[in-house]
Each structure stands twice: as structure tokens, then as C-alpha cells.
Amino acid sequence: MRKKALITGASRGIGAAIASEFAKAGYDLYLTCHQNKERLVWYADKLTQEFGITCRTYSFSIDNETEVQKMFQDIDTLDVLINNAGIAHIGLLSDMTYDEWNKVIGTNLNGCFLTCKNAIPGMVSRQSGKIINISSVWGNVGASMEVAYSASKGGVNSFTKALAKELAPSNIQVNAIACGVIDTDMNRCFDEEDMATLIEEIPADRIGRPEEVAHLALQLCTENTYLTGQIITLDGGWI
């Protein structure tokens, strides 16, 4: 029987790359997105045809408790949960509305809570499971003009460390990948000059690729069962 993985925010960028990596490894997939339903369905069909897996798709805001619970009614077993869904907000905190704050925290942090809460009972029952949270270097050190995003990812990092301790006796490993600048739509806000300046600050002299995040995520799910509670920074030596 093939293993099964749930990947949130899988219609593009890092999430899509992770879906491809796990499909290639023979996992059946459950994929979510919020606003790109048609693209997600198209992508799921592509992965199904290319790798011979099964793939179910869901479109809703990941902080919607009712929709998350409904999705898990379709999931009989789950070997891997990857919390990738996330949004950013750039601007002064003093200019940010409370609704904007709640949207960032809801998507980036509350979504992790909801998926984990629903995935954990089955994993504990089988005494096996992997949870990977996609975080950010700004969760480690914070970023000016991105206070809400930094706070949400800092929360994800602490969430990861605490949950790892809670689930270690049940042979469930929980880790996070703190990404630096990755070539995704989230970073399209930089013009060519700004991106060149940013790359000069990165010792690896380039930005990261979504496929590199995906490869690391798969490694964390297939190799070391003693590695848990870690925030693994993938940033080319930047921070």
C-alpha cells in the first residue's frame, strides 16, 4: 500500500514542488489551496498521469475549522503532513488593520494547529508519522516591515519544537524548514535591482529553488527517525 501525504498550499511554488517530489516517490496525495482551485485540479491530474498515484484536491482557507474537519473525513490514513500554506504582508505595523493581522496569523499559524489536531489521532494510533512545517528565516530573526509574518513564523517554530516533544513517545517526528529567499510568487514583489542587491547578501550568490525545499522535505520524511523538533534553515548561508 502506498504512503499518503497531505500538502497544504500546493497549487504553486514550494507546495507544488513538494507535491511533485512526493508523487515521484510514490505517495498518494491530498492537496489543498485557497484561491487557485482550477490550477490545483489541473496539477493534480498531471501528477496522477505522470506518476500513477491517486490525488484528491480541496479548496478552502486553511484556517476554516469546518472545512479542515470535512477534509479529514476523506482521509483514512496519513503518513505525512506538510503545512506549507502561507501568506505574507509587507508594511508598517502601525498601518496594518486587525483583520489583516488575523488573516496572516490565521493562515500561517492557526492552519498548522487545525491540520495537526486532526492528523495526530491517526498517527498516534499507528505509532508512526511525519509532520513538516514550512517556516521562514524571519521566524528565527524577525524582519522589519513584516512583523505579522515574522510573528506567525516564529510561532510555527515554537509550535514545531513543542509538538515534537509531545509526539516523540509515539514515534512521530515534527520538524520545520526555515526558508530564506526562494524563487516563488511571494518574492515577485522585488524588482530586478532589488533582487540583485538581495542576492549580493547571500553567500551562495543565488536564491533558492522550490525543488530544493521539496527535496529536503522528502529527506526528513524518509530517513532519520531520531531527528525531531528541529528548525532547519535553508537559506544559502544568508542569516
C-alpha positions in Angstrom: 0.0 0.0 0.0 1.3 3.4 -0.9 2.0 6.0 1.7 -0.2 9.1 1.9 0.8 12.8 2.3 -1.3 15.9 2.9 0.3 19.1 1.5 -1.4 22.4 2.1 -0.9 25.4 -0.3 0.0 23.0 -3.1 -1.2 24.9 -6.2 2.1 26.7 -6.8 5.6 27.4 -5.6 7.1 25.4 -2.8 3.9 23.4 -2.2 3.6 22.4 -5.8 7.3 21.3 -5.8 6.8 19.3 -2.7 3.7 17.6 -4.2 5.8 16.6 -7.3 8.6 15.3 -5.2 6.3 13.1 -3.1 4.4 11.9 -6.1 7.7 10.9 -7.7 8.4 8.9 -4.6 5.1 7.1 -4.9 3.0 8.8 -2.3 -0.8 9.2 -2.8 -1.6 12.9 -2.2 -4.2 15.1 -0.6 -3.6 18.7 -1.8 -5.2 22.0 -0.7 -5.2 25.5 -1.9 -7.3 28.6 -1.2 -7.8 30.6 -4.4 -6.3 28.6 -7.2 -8.7 25.7 -7.4 -8.6 25.2 -11.2 -4.8 25.2 -11.2 -4.7 22.7 -8.3 -7.1 20.3 -10.1 -5.0 20.6 -13.3 -1.8 20.0 -11.4 -3.3 17.0 -9.5 -4.3 15.4 -12.8 -0.8 16.0 -14.2 0.8 14.3 -11.2 -1.7 11.4 -11.4 -1.0 10.8 -15.1 2.8 11.2 -14.7 3.4 9.1 -11.6 0.4 6.8 -11.4 -0.7 7.9 -8.0 -4.1 9.0 -6.6 -4.6 12.6 -5.8 -7.5 14.4 -4.1 -7.9 18.2 -4.0 -9.6 20.6 -1.7 -10.1 24.4 -2.0 -10.7 26.5 1.2 -9.0 28.8 3.6 -6.8 26.5 5.8 -7.9 28.3 9.0 -11.5 27.2 8.4 -12.1 24.6 11.1 -15.2 23.2 9.5 -13.6 22.6 6.1 -10.4 21.1 7.6 -12.6 18.6 9.6 -14.6 17.8 6.5 -11.4 17.1 4.5 -10.1 14.7 7.2 -13.3 12.7 6.9 -11.9 11.7 3.5 -8.5 10.7 4.9 -8.4 7.2 6.3 -4.7 7.1 7.0 -2.0 9.7 6.7 1.7 9.2 6.9 3.0 12.7 6.2 1.5 16.1 6.9 3.2 19.1 5.3 2.0 22.5 6.4 3.0 24.8 3.6 0.1 27.2 3.2 1.2 30.7 4.0 0.7 34.4 3.2 2.9 37.4 3.7 2.1 41.1 4.5 4.6 43.9 3.9 4.1 47.2 5.5 4.4 49.2 8.8 2.7 47.5 11.7 1.0 50.8 12.6 -0.7 50.8 9.2 -1.9 47.2 9.5 -5.5 46.5 10.2 -6.6 44.0 12.8 -8.3 41.9 10.0 -5.0 41.9 8.1 -3.2 40.7 11.2 -5.7 38.0 11.9 -5.5 36.8 8.2 -1.7 36.3 8.4 -1.8 34.6 11.8 -4.9 32.5 10.8 -3.3 31.2 7.6 0.3 30.7 8.8 -0.2 29.5 12.4 -3.8 28.6 13.1 -3.8 26.4 9.9 -0.9 24.4 11.4 -2.9 23.9 14.6 -6.0 22.7 12.7 -4.3 20.2 10.4 -2.1 18.8 13.2 -5.1 18.5 15.6 -6.9 16.4 13.0 -3.9 14.4 11.8 -2.4 13.4 15.2 -5.0 10.9 16.5 -4.5 8.6 13.5 -0.7 8.9 13.6 -0.7 8.2 17.4 -2.9 5.2 16.8 -0.4 3.8 14.2 2.6 4.9 16.3 4.1 6.5 13.1 4.0 9.8 11.3 5.9 12.8 10.0 4.9 16.5 10.3 6.9 19.1 8.4 6.1 22.8 8.8 7.4 25.2 6.2 8.6 28.2 8.0 10.9 31.2 7.3 14.2 32.7 8.4 12.1 35.7 9.6 10.6 33.3 12.1 14.1 33.0 13.5 15.3 36.6 13.5 12.3 38.8 12.5 12.0 41.3 9.6 11.3 45.0 9.6 8.0 45.7 7.7 7.0 42.1 8.1 6.0 41.9 11.8 2.9 39.8 11.4 4.6 37.4 9.1 7.7 37.1 11.4 5.4 36.6 14.4 3.4 33.9 12.7 6.5 32.0 11.6 8.2 32.4 15.0 5.0 30.8 16.3 5.4 28.0 13.8 8.9 27.4 15.0 7.9 27.2 18.7 4.9 25.1 17.8 7.2 22.7 16.0 9.6 22.3 18.9 6.8 21.8 21.5 4.8 19.4 19.4 7.8 17.4 18.6 8.4 16.8 22.4 4.7 15.9 22.8 4.7 13.3 20.0 8.2 11.8 20.2 7.0 9.0 22.5 4.5 8.0 19.7 7.3 7.7 17.1 6.0 10.9 15.3 8.7 13.3 14.1 7.9 17.0 13.8 10.4 19.4 12.1 10.3 22.7 10.3 12.2 24.1 7.3 13.0 27.8 7.7 13.4 29.1 4.2 15.4 32.0 3.0 14.7 33.7 -0.3 13.1 31.1 -2.6 12.1 31.6 -6.2 8.3 31.8 -5.7 5.5 34.2 -6.4 5.7 35.5 -2.9 9.0 37.2 -3.8 7.8 38.7 -7.1 7.4 41.9 -5.2 11.2 42.6 -5.7 12.2 44.3 -8.9 15.3 43.3 -10.8 17.5 45.8 -9.0 16.2 44.9 -5.5 16.7 41.2 -6.2 20.3 41.7 -7.4 21.0 43.6 -4.2 19.5 40.9 -2.1 21.4 38.2 -3.9 24.7 40.0 -3.1 23.9 39.5 0.6 23.5 35.7 0.2 26.8 33.8 0.4 25.6 31.2 -2.0 25.2 34.0 -4.6 21.7 33.0 -5.6 18.2 32.5 -4.4 16.9 29.0 -3.6 14.7 26.8 -5.8 11.4 25.3 -4.6 12.7 21.9 -5.7 15.5 22.2 -3.0 12.9 22.7 -0.3 10.9 19.8 -1.7 13.9 17.5 -1.7 14.7 18.4 1.9 11.1 17.8 3.0 11.2 14.3 1.4 14.5 13.5 3.1 13.0 14.5 6.5 10.2 12.0 5.9 12.2 9.1 4.7 15.5 8.9 6.5 16.2 9.8 10.2 13.6 8.9 12.8 15.7 10.3 15.6 15.7 13.8 14.1 12.8 15.8 15.6 12.0 19.2 17.0 14.4 20.9 14.6 14.1 24.2 12.7 16.3 23.5 9.7 17.5 26.7 8.0 17.7 26.6 4.2 18.9 30.0 3.1 22.3 29.7 1.3 24.1 30.9 4.4 22.2 34.2 4.4 21.1 34.6 8.0 
